[in-house]
């Protein structure tokens, strides 16, 4: 009597590391574009703005403008790349038709969310670390509060990674994704204090800046370096964490419902 071959069932949750590995390798295989290019862009910003404004702008008293600028450029690049990772992955998979290979395996919506999110956070932190390493050739930055630095770095990449996932689910073509980035992400990052302290603005624009969550991400990140910021890091942490949780719940709801995935 011939016995049927026994098949070993995969352990629960085994799909998560596979999808995570796929998302990590997706940007690592083209690291020149996904890691090196943002570093070069940030370096150009640093060279131009530090050369023009170094002797003309005073920030936080004893801190040079170049030192003030570097954390802002790091965070801006981290946010933009954290957003780009899941959004570009989803839109490319939808257009090329291979999104089905993510939907067919028995992944839960939490596993899909976690894999895309972790990959986006890793890419964002790698870009930030590389910019920091290059910036050391120009100036040595003190790190007065490394825990705050790590908290705001991870939470900020988490928020933009989640937003990128939402944008990737919503967008059906590259034009829609580009509109999402050009009219929301780029203005929010540029108008958040990357190149300036909000206290250099008129009162009206200071009030407007306080409604921008990206301002609290950059301000808290700077606090990790200088132990000085425009607002309390605890206040910034509360706002950033609340935004991260709210966006994550919304993204999980979209994934659980199969929004624009099952049709």
Secondary structure as a PSIPRED ss2 file (coil, helix, strand):
# PSIPRED VFORMAT (PSIPRED V4.0)

   1 X C   1.000  0.000  0.000
   2 X C   1.000  0.000  0.000
   3 X C   1.000  0.000  0.000
   4 X C   1.000  0.000  0.000
   5 X C   1.000  0.000  0.000
   6 X C   1.000  0.000  0.000
   7 X C   1.000  0.000  0.000
   8 X C   1.000  0.000  0.000
   9 X C   1.000  0.000  0.000
  10 X C   1.000  0.000  0.000
  11 X C   1.000  0.000  0.000
  12 X C   1.000  0.000  0.000
  13 X C   1.000  0.000  0.000
  14 X H   0.000  1.000  0.000
  15 X H   0.000  1.000  0.000
  16 X H   0.000  1.000  0.000
  17 X H   0.000  1.000  0.000
  18 X H   0.000  1.000  0.000
  19 X H   0.000  1.000  0.000
  20 X H   0.000  1.000  0.000
  21 X H   0.000  1.000  0.000
  22 X H   0.000  1.000  0.000
  23 X H   0.000  1.000  0.000
  24 X H   0.000  1.000  0.000
  25 X H   0.000  1.000  0.000
  26 X H   0.000  1.000  0.000
  27 X H   0.000  1.000  0.000
  28 X H   0.000  1.000  0.000
  29 X C   1.000  0.000  0.000
  30 X C   1.000  0.000  0.000
  31 X H   0.000  1.000  0.000
  32 X H   0.000  1.000  0.000
  33 X H   0.000  1.000  0.000
  34 X H   0.000  1.000  0.000
  35 X H   0.000  1.000  0.000
  36 X H   0.000  1.000  0.000
  37 X H   0.000  1.000  0.000
  38 X H   0.000  1.000  0.000
  39 X H   0.000  1.000  0.000
  40 X H   0.000  1.000  0.000
  41 X H   0.000  1.000  0.000
  42 X H   0.000  1.000  0.000
  43 X H   0.000  1.000  0.000
  44 X H   0.000  1.000  0.000
  45 X H   0.000  1.000  0.000
  46 X H   0.000  1.000  0.000
  47 X H   0.000  1.000  0.000
  48 X H   0.000  1.000  0.000
  49 X H   0.000  1.000  0.000
  50 X H   0.000  1.000  0.000
  51 X H   0.000  1.000  0.000
  52 X H   0.000  1.000  0.000
  53 X H   0.000  1.000  0.000
  54 X C   1.000  0.000  0.000
  55 X C   1.000  0.000  0.000
  56 X C   1.000  0.000  0.000
  57 X C   1.000  0.000  0.000
  58 X C   1.000  0.000  0.000
  59 X E   0.000  0.000  1.000
  60 X C   1.000  0.000  0.000
  61 X C   1.000  0.000  0.000
  62 X C   1.000  0.000  0.000
  63 X E   0.000  0.000  1.000
  64 X C   1.000  0.000  0.000
  65 X H   0.000  1.000  0.000
  66 X H   0.000  1.000  0.000
  67 X H   0.000  1.000  0.000
  68 X H   0.000  1.000  0.000
  69 X H   0.000  1.000  0.000
  70 X H   0.000  1.000  0.000
  71 X H   0.000  1.000  0.000
  72 X H   0.000  1.000  0.000
  73 X H   0.000  1.000  0.000
  74 X H   0.000  1.000  0.000
  75 X H   0.000  1.000  0.000
  76 X H   0.000  1.000  0.000
  77 X H   0.000  1.000  0.000
  78 X H   0.000  1.000  0.000
  79 X H   0.000  1.000  0.000
  80 X H   0.000  1.000  0.000
  81 X H   0.000  1.000  0.000
  82 X H   0.000  1.000  0.000
  83 X H   0.000  1.000  0.000
  84 X H   0.000  1.000  0.000
  85 X H   0.000  1.000  0.000
  86 X H   0.000  1.000  0.000
  87 X H   0.000  1.000  0.000
  88 X H   0.000  1.000  0.000
  89 X H   0.000  1.000  0.000
  90 X H   0.000  1.000  0.000
  91 X H   0.000  1.000  0.000
  92 X H   0.000  1.000  0.000
  93 X H   0.000  1.000  0.000
  94 X H   0.000  1.000  0.000
  95 X H   0.000  1.000  0.000
  96 X H   0.000  1.000  0.000
  97 X C   1.000  0.000  0.000
  98 X C   1.000  0.000  0.000
  99 X C   1.000  0.000  0.000
 100 X H   0.000  1.000  0.000
 101 X H   0.000  1.000  0.000
 102 X H   0.000  1.000  0.000
 103 X H   0.000  1.000  0.000
 104 X C   1.000  0.000  0.000
 105 X C   1.000  0.000  0.000
 106 X C   1.000  0.000  0.000
 107 X C   1.000  0.000  0.000
 108 X C   1.000  0.000  0.000
 109 X H   0.000  1.000  0.000
 110 X H   0.000  1.000  0.000
 111 X H   0.000  1.000  0.000
 112 X H   0.000  1.000  0.000
 113 X H   0.000  1.000  0.000
 114 X H   0.000  1.000  0.000
 115 X H   0.000  1.000  0.000
 116 X H   0.000  1.000  0.000
 117 X H   0.000  1.000  0.000
 118 X H   0.000  1.000  0.000
 119 X H   0.000  1.000  0.000
 120 X H   0.000  1.000  0.000
 121 X H   0.000  1.000  0.000
 122 X H   0.000  1.000  0.000
 123 X H   0.000  1.000  0.000
 124 X H   0.000  1.000  0.000
 125 X H   0.000  1.000  0.000
 126 X H   0.000  1.000  0.000
 127 X H   0.000  1.000  0.000
 128 X H   0.000  1.000  0.000
 129 X H   0.000  1.000  0.000
 130 X H   0.000  1.000  0.000
 131 X H   0.000  1.000  0.000
 132 X H   0.000  1.000  0.000
 133 X H   0.000  1.000  0.000
 134 X H   0.000  1.000  0.000
 135 X H   0.000  1.000  0.000
 136 X C   1.000  0.000  0.000
 137 X C   1.000  0.000  0.000
 138 X C   1.000  0.000  0.000
 139 X C   1.000  0.000  0.000
 140 X C   1.000  0.000  0.000
 141 X C   1.000  0.000  0.000
 142 X C   1.000  0.000  0.000
 143 X C   1.000  0.000  0.000
 144 X C   1.000  0.000  0.000
 145 X C   1.000  0.000  0.000
 146 X H   0.000  1.000  0.000
 147 X H   0.000  1.000  0.000
 148 X H   0.000  1.000  0.000
 149 X H   0.000  1.000  0.000
 150 X H   0.000  1.000  0.000
 151 X H   0.000  1.000  0.000
 152 X H   0.000  1.000  0.000
 153 X H   0.000  1.000  0.000
 154 X H   0.000  1.000  0.000
 155 X H   0.000  1.000  0.000
 156 X H   0.000  1.000  0.000
 157 X H   0.000  1.000  0.000
 158 X H   0.000  1.000  0.000
 159 X H   0.000  1.000  0.000
 160 X H   0.000  1.000  0.000
 161 X H   0.000  1.000  0.000
 162 X H   0.000  1.000  0.000
 163 X H   0.000  1.000  0.000
 164 X H   0.000  1.000  0.000
 165 X H   0.000  1.000  0.000
 166 X H   0.000  1.000  0.000
 167 X H   0.000  1.000  0.000
 168 X H   0.000  1.000  0.000
 169 X H   0.000  1.000  0.000
 170 X H   0.000  1.000  0.000
 171 X C   1.000  0.000  0.000
 172 X C   1.000  0.000  0.000
 173 X C   1.000  0.000  0.000
 174 X H   0.000  1.000  0.000
 175 X H   0.000  1.000  0.000
 176 X H   0.000  1.000  0.000
 177 X H   0.000  1.000  0.000
 178 X H   0.000  1.000  0.000
 179 X H   0.000  1.000  0.000
 180 X H   0.000  1.000  0.000
 181 X H   0.000  1.000  0.000
 182 X H   0.000  1.000  0.000
 183 X H   0.000  1.000  0.000
 184 X H   0.000  1.000  0.000
 185 X H   0.000  1.000  0.000
 186 X H   0.000  1.000  0.000
 187 X H   0.000  1.000  0.000
 188 X H   0.000  1.000  0.000
 189 X H   0.000  1.000  0.000
 190 X H   0.000  1.000  0.000
 191 X C   1.000  0.000  0.000
 192 X C   1.000  0.000  0.000
 193 X C   1.000  0.000  0.000
 194 X C   1.000  0.000  0.000
 195 X C   1.000  0.000  0.000
 196 X C   1.000  0.000  0.000
 197 X C   1.000  0.000  0.000
 198 X H   0.000  1.000  0.000
 199 X H   0.000  1.000  0.000
 200 X H   0.000  1.000  0.000
 201 X C   1.000  0.000  0.000
 202 X C   1.000  0.000  0.000
 203 X H   0.000  1.000  0.000
 204 X H   0.000  1.000  0.000
 205 X H   0.000  1.000  0.000
 206 X H   0.000  1.000  0.000
 207 X H   0.000  1.000  0.000
 208 X H   0.000  1.000  0.000
 209 X H   0.000  1.000  0.000
 210 X C   1.000  0.000  0.000
 211 X C   1.000  0.000  0.000
 212 X C   1.000  0.000  0.000
 213 X H   0.000  1.000  0.000
 214 X H   0.000  1.000  0.000
 215 X H   0.000  1.000  0.000
 216 X H   0.000  1.000  0.000
 217 X H   0.000  1.000  0.000
 218 X H   0.000  1.000  0.000
 219 X H   0.000  1.000  0.000
 220 X H   0.000  1.000  0.000
 221 X H   0.000  1.000  0.000
 222 X H   0.000  1.000  0.000
 223 X H   0.000  1.000  0.000
 224 X H   0.000  1.000  0.000
 225 X H   0.000  1.000  0.000
 226 X H   0.000  1.000  0.000
 227 X C   1.000  0.000  0.000
 228 X C   1.000  0.000  0.000
 229 X C   1.000  0.000  0.000
 230 X C   1.000  0.000  0.000
 231 X C   1.000  0.000  0.000
 232 X C   1.000  0.000  0.000
 233 X H   0.000  1.000  0.000
 234 X H   0.000  1.000  0.000
 235 X H   0.000  1.000  0.000
 236 X H   0.000  1.000  0.000
 237 X H   0.000  1.000  0.000
 238 X H   0.000  1.000  0.000
 239 X H   0.000  1.000  0.000
 240 X H   0.000  1.000  0.000
 241 X H   0.000  1.000  0.000
 242 X H   0.000  1.000  0.000
 243 X H   0.000  1.000  0.000
 244 X H   0.000  1.000  0.000
 245 X H   0.000  1.000  0.000
 246 X H   0.000  1.000  0.000
 247 X H   0.000  1.000  0.000
 248 X H   0.000  1.000  0.000
 249 X H   0.000  1.000  0.000
 250 X H   0.000  1.000  0.000
 251 X H   0.000  1.000  0.000
 252 X H   0.000  1.000  0.000
 253 X H   0.000  1.000  0.000
 254 X H   0.000  1.000  0.000
 255 X H   0.000  1.000  0.000
 256 X H   0.000  1.000  0.000
 257 X H   0.000  1.000  0.000
 258 X C   1.000  0.000  0.000
 259 X C   1.000  0.000  0.000
 260 X C   1.000  0.000  0.000
 261 X C   1.000  0.000  0.000
 262 X C   1.000  0.000  0.000
 263 X C   1.000  0.000  0.000
